Amino acid sequence: MRHRSLPSPTFLLCLACAALVAVPLWLHRWLPIQDLPQHLATLRVVHDVHAGTSPAADIYVTHLGSTQYLLFYILGDLLSYVVDVRTAGLLITTSYMLGTVAALYALLRSLGRDPRLSLLIVPLLTNTQMLIGLLQFVIGIPLMFYGWSLAIETLRTGRRRLAVGLAVVALLTFYSHVVVFGIFGIGLAVLAPWRSLRALVRYWLPIVPVGLAVVYWAFFTASGDFVRSAITSGTENKDLWPFWASCRAMYELAFNTYPDSADEKLFAMFVVTAVTLTVLARNRGQGRAPVSTARWLLIPLVCAFLYFRSEGTNGFLGHIRDRFALLAVLSLVPVLRMPRGLLGHLGTVAMVIISGLTAETFEWHLAHFEHEDVGDFDAALEHLPRNHRVAGLIFQSESRYFEQNPFLHYASYYLLERGGQVNFSFAGYPHWPYAYRPHHDPLGQSPPAFLWEWEPWRIQPREDLAAYDYVLTRGPGFDAPDDTFWKAWEGTHWTVWERRAR
């Protein structure tokens, strides 16, 4: 009998480097991931509704069939029966980091490349998309890489179990995020055996189930109809940037994570290492690869084209062009080369060192963020009773240690930790998995008329906050009339306002 071999030491080394960068996420309670509070609060609602837990089940209703942003919430819902909601979210986020490196390792092996090159993307794991909190998008990246690996192996061996695996991974990729699924489909088209009709039919057969899911979503759901209209609308309705403006913004949109120069230094190490290894391996034979370099280059080139020809936002869809910049760089790794022998070992050591520096840099910024920027947020939550209606007005959403706006949705932690209802919320948006039950929407309209998380100064306390019991603010700017709210507690960064007796 042949025994299944253990994972190779090289694979374990690559996983260990990814885990090293993920560990700091588990060492801190309050993280600077902008949309994470929204996702955790949504996961809390979805899980409580499915478990029949009051009062969430009495206030909210889930409609998972109307959206394809499901993987994070379905997986998180299942995990929440075993661990708490916060831990479930961290497990999924960690799986993105480890899974991306592991899936790229598998893809590189399928392409006949040196899988140690998967270490190159470790410093790119803490990218802008991840720190904005686009978790549905980033968890699709390892699925995309692994799906391409399965497609190559299916073509090479013709094994049925690999075709079944490809069908499952394609469905999971679609139900993670439509953008990463689109690039996944483009990659499948690049890899397809176009010279043989019979082979082509067999190749695309595993994609039929996900094709049916795409058709249903695109033509029979509100979110699909919105995305389809956004794609097919003319360029005159899109905020397209000039070419050179897009070039200048590419790094900022994809990798600019810290206000200091730490991220630029790590990215420079990534570029220098990638170029050096490829140059040193230029004249060394790599064997006949199943996919030529020129053919594979079509994938990052398409990503780059879509970056330059995509809009930034459209309705509730945001960061559209930003995602293509990240995918273009990540999908470029299989084009690179790794030298053999001593030079290859030295390159591996260099990539491990860069991974350690990435983890140390991430941990340093997380620690200072939690100790200095978050401040007394725990005390603010303690002064908010459970199961009430709380409005979050974040006048100072910036951080001294992370780019983006990490405090933008911090009020959603109230729903996660204390229950009740909170705004701003995406409840009622076509792409969101839950909504208020009739007569339970604090605003009386869902979704809200404007995105008040970005413009809290537009709130009129008498009209817009009439249904709320408390207001949680960060920074000065809330001018509450004396007969509406009074300052119940004030800390260094946060303030709790309680409604006066009516």
N, C-alpha and C positions, 0 to 999 in steps of 0.2 A: 504494500500500500504506500501511496505517496502522501506525505504529510504536508499540509499547508505551511509554507515558509513564514517565518516571523518577519515583521516589518524590518526593512534594512536600516542600519545605523544612520545612513544619510537621510532617509525619510524622517527618522526620529529626531535628528538634529534640526531639520527644517521646521518640524512641528514645535520643537522646544523653543526656537527663536521666535516663532509667532506667539507662543504661549507667554514668553517673557514680556512681550509688548502688551498682552491682554491682562496680565496679573494686576497692574495698577488700577484697572477698573474695579477690581474686587477689594481694594484696600481703602476705598473712599466711599462714603455714603452719598455725598452730593457731587454729581458729575456735571461737566460743562457741555453736555450734548444737548443742543438747543431744543429739538423736538422730543427728546426722551420722556419728559414728564407727560406730554400728550399721549405718547404711545403706551406708557405704563398705566395712565388713567383710563385709556380706552380698553386696554387689556383687562383692567380691574372691572370695568362695566360689563364687557363681554363675558368674562368668567362668572361674575355674580349673577347675571341674567340667566346664563345656561345652568348654573347651580341652583337657581331659584332663591337666591339670597335677597332678603329685604334689607333696605328699601329700594335697592337698585332695580330689582325685578319689577317693582311697582312704578318706577319712574321712566325707565328706558326700555326700548325694544330693539333687538338686533335684526338686521336684514343683510345677512352675509351673501345672499345670492345676487345682490345688486352691484357688487364691486369685485375687482380681482386682486385687491390688496389684502389678501386673506392669509397668506402663509405665516406671517409673523403672529397674527392673532389666533389662528387655529392651533399652531404649535405652542404658543404661549398659554392658551387656554388649557391644553392638555397637560402641560408642565405644571400649571397652577394647581392641579389636583394633588401634586406631590410636593411642590415647594411653593413659597409665597410668590406673589406677582413680580416683585422687584427682582428676585433671584431668577425667575423665569426669563425676564427681559435681559438680564446679564448673561445667562446661558446662551441665549440666541445671539447676542452681540459678540460673545466670545467665539461662538461657532463660525461667525463671519470671518474673524481673524484667522483662526486655525484652519477653517475650511478653505479659505482663499489660497493659502500656501499649499495645503494638501492637494487641492484640485489642480492647481497649476503644476505641481509636481507630477501628477498623473498625466496631464496634458503634454508636458515636455517629454515624458517617457514615450507616450504614444506617437509623438512627432519625431522621435529619434534624437532628441536633444538631451543635453546633460541636465538631469532634474535638479541639480544643485542651483541652477539659475533661479529657482523659485525663491531662494533667499533674497534675491534682489528686491522683491516687492515688500519685504518686511517694513522698511522705513516709510512705505507708502500706505500702510494700513490705517494710520491715523490721519486720513485725508480730510479734506473739507466736507465732502458729502457725509462721511461718518460723523463728524462733529456737528454738522447741522442737524443730524438725527434722521437722515433719510434711510432708516433701517430697512424698510421693505426693499429699497433699491440695492443696498450693499449686500444683503443676504442672498440676493440673486446672483452676485458675481461668482462665488464658488460654484453655484449650480451651473452657470454658463460655461465655465472652464471644464467642469467635469462632464457636462453634456457633450462638449466638443470631443473630449477624450473618448467617450463611449461611442460617438459617431465614427471616429477613426478606427477604433478597435472592431466595431461591427463590420465596417467595410473590409477590414483585414482578415477577420476570422469567420464572419458570417454566423456567429453563434446567436441563437435565439434569445438566450437570457440577457445578452448585451443589448439586443433590440428592445426587449421589455424594459430594461433599465433606462434606456434612452427615452422611451415613452413616458416613464414615470418622472424622470428628471425634467423633461420638457414641460410637463404639467406643473411641476413645482416651480419652475422658473417663471412661467406665465403668471402663476398666482402669487409670486413675490413682487414683480414689478414689470410693467408693460415695456418700459424703455430697455431694460436689460434683456427682456425676452426678444425684443426686436433685433438687437445686436446678435443675440444667440441664433435667431433665424437667419440673419445675414451670414454668420459664420457657417451654419449648416449648408447654405447655398454655395459658399466658397469651397467647402469640402466635398460637395456632391459629385458622384461619378457621371458627369454629363455625357460621356461618350457611349454609354450603354443604356438603352432604354429599360431593359429588364433590371439591371442593377440599380437604376435610378428609382424605379417603382418600389423595389424592395427597400431601398434606402429611406424613402419618404414614408413608407407604410407606418412606422412607429409614431410619426408626427400627426397622423389622422386624429387621434383623440384630442390632442391639444388644439388642433385646427378647428374642431367642432366647438370647443370651449371658447375660442377666440371669436368665432362667428356669433355665438350666443351673446357674449359680452358686448361686442361691437354694435350689434343691431337690435338687441332686446333689453338693454339696461341703460339707465340715464347717464351713468359715468362713461360707458362706452360710446354713447351717442355724442357726448361732449368732446371726448378725445378725438373721435373720428371727424367731427366738425372742425376741431382745432387743426388737425393735420391737413385737411383738404382746403382750408381757407386760403385765400390768396396772400402773397407776400406783402401786399399793401396793408394787411392787418397785423403784421408781425413786427416786433421791435428788433429787427435785424441790425447788427452792428457792422460798421465798416471793417474791412479785412484787417488793417493794422491795429485797430482798437481791440479786435478779437484776439490777435496775437499777443498784445500786451497783457490782456486780462487772463490768458489761459492758465498761467501758474497760480494766480490769485484765486481763481474759481475752483481749482482742483486740489491745491496742496498748501495754500497759505493758512496755516492753522494757528500759529503763535504770533503775537504782536512784535516779539523780538526776532532776532535773526536765526534762531535755533532751527526752524523748519527749512530755511534756505540752505543752511549748512548740510543738513541731512540729505536734502534733495540733490545738492551738488555732489555729495559722496555717492549717491545712487548713480548719477549720470557718469561721473568719472570712472567708477568701478565697472559699470556696464560697458562703456566704450573701451576701456583698457582690456577687459577680458575678451571682448569680441575681436579687437585688433590683434591680440596675442594669439588667438585661435584661428586667425584668418587662413593660414596656410596648412592647417592640420585637418586631415580628413575626418568627416563626421559620419561617413557611410551614406547610403542612399536613403533619403527621408521619404516618408509616404506623402508629404506635402512640401512642395518647393517653397523656398523663401519668398520668391516673387509672388506666388499664389497666396501665401499667408498674409503678405503685406496688404492685400486688399482689405482685410478686416480693419486694421488701425487706420488705413486711408479713408475708408467709409466713415469711421467714427469721427475722424478729423473733418471730413466734409460736412457731416451732420452738425458738428460743433459750429462751424462757420455759418451754416445756413439754418440754424434753429433760433427760435426766440427765447427770451429769458423767462417770461411768465405768460400765462394765458388763463385768466379766471383764477380758479383755485389751484391750478397747476403751476408750480414754481420750480426754479433751478433746472429748467429744461436743457439749455445748452451746456450747463456746467457738467452734467453727467457724461456727456460725450467726450469731454476733455480727459476725464479720468479713465474712461474705457479705452480711449486711444492709446494712452501711455501703458496701461496694464496689458493690453493685447499686443503690444510691441515686444514684450519680453521673449516670446518664442522665436523672434527673428535673431536674437543675440546668440553668441557662442561662448563656450567655456573651454579654455585650454586644458590639455591633459597633463598628467604627471605633476611635477613639483609646482609649476605655475598654477595648475588647477587647485592644488591644495592651498597655496598661498591666497588665491582668490577666494576660496571658501573661508579661510580664516578672516580675511578682510570683511566679507559679508557678515560673518558672525559678530565681529567687533561692531560693525555699523548697526546691527540688530540690537546689541547691548546698549549702544549710545541712544538709539531710538527709545528703548524702554526707559532708560534713565532720564532722558529729556521729558518724556511723557509723564513719568511719576513726579518729577520736580514741579512741573506746571500744575498737575492735578493737586498736589499738596498745597501749593501756595494759593490756588484758586479756592480750595475748600476752607483754608484757615483765614484768608484775608478777604476774599470777595463774597463768599456765601454768608459769612458772619453769623448772626444769631437767627438764622432761619428756623432752626428747631424750636426756639422759644416762640417765634411768631405762630408756628403751627399749633403749639400747645395752648395758645390763647384763642384759638378758634374752636368752638365746640363742634362735636360730631354732627354729621347729617344736617347741615344747614346749606343755605345758598350763599356762595362766596364769589365776589367779582374780583378778578385780578387786574390791577392797573400797574404796569411795570414802566415807570418813567425812566429808569436807568437799567437798561438791559445788557449793557456792555460789561466786559471783564478786562482786567489788566493783564491777564495771562493767556487768554484765548481770544481768537478772532470770532467773528459772527456775533450772535447775541444770546449767550447761554442762559440768561435769566428770563427770556421772552415768555416761556410757558411754565415758569416755576409755580404759579398758582395752581396748576393741575396736580401738583403733589398733594394738595389738600384732599382732592377726590381720592387719590391713591391711599393716603394715610388715614383720612378721617371720614370718607364717604361723602354723601350729599351731592351737590351740584356746583359746578364752577364754570365761569366764562372768563376768557374766551374759550370756545369749544368748537370743534368741527362737526358736532352732532347735527345731522340733517343734511350735510353736504353729500352730493351723489357718490363720492368716492369713499365715504366713511362707513364703517360697519354697524353703526348704531344711531338711533335718533331718540328724541323724547317721545313719550306717549302723549296722546292728545291731552291738552290742558296742563301739562307739566313743564312746558318750555318757559324758563324764567322771563325771556324776552317777549314771549307771545309770537315769535317768528323764528323760524329755523330754516336755513342758517341766518346768522346776524346780518344786518344791513351793511355793515362795513367791518373791516378787520381791526377791531379796536386794540388788539394786542400790539400793533405797530403805532397806533395813534391814540394813546389813552387820554390825551388832552381834549379829544373831541367828545368825551363822555359828558353828558349833562346829568348830574346826580339826581335831580328830581324826576326826570323822565326815564332815563336809561337804567337807573339803579333802583327803581321803585320796588322791584320784586326781590331784592337781595337783602340778606340779614347782616352780612359783613362785607367789608372791602379790605383786600390785602394789597398794599402798595410797596414799591421799592423806589426810593428816591423822592424828592419833593415834587409837588405839582398838583396834588389833589386838593381842590378847594371845595370842601363840602359845606353847604349852608347849615347854619346852626340847628335847624329843625329836621335835618336828615340823618347825619352820622356824627358821632363824637369819637375822639381819639381814645380807644380803649387800652392801647399798649403801643409803645414806641421803642425801637432798638436802634442799633447803629446804622443798619441798612433798611430794615423793614418796619412797617407800621400797620397795625390792625385797627380798623375803624368799625364801630358797632352802630347799628341803626338805633336811633332813639325810639322810645316807646311812642307808638302812634296814638 
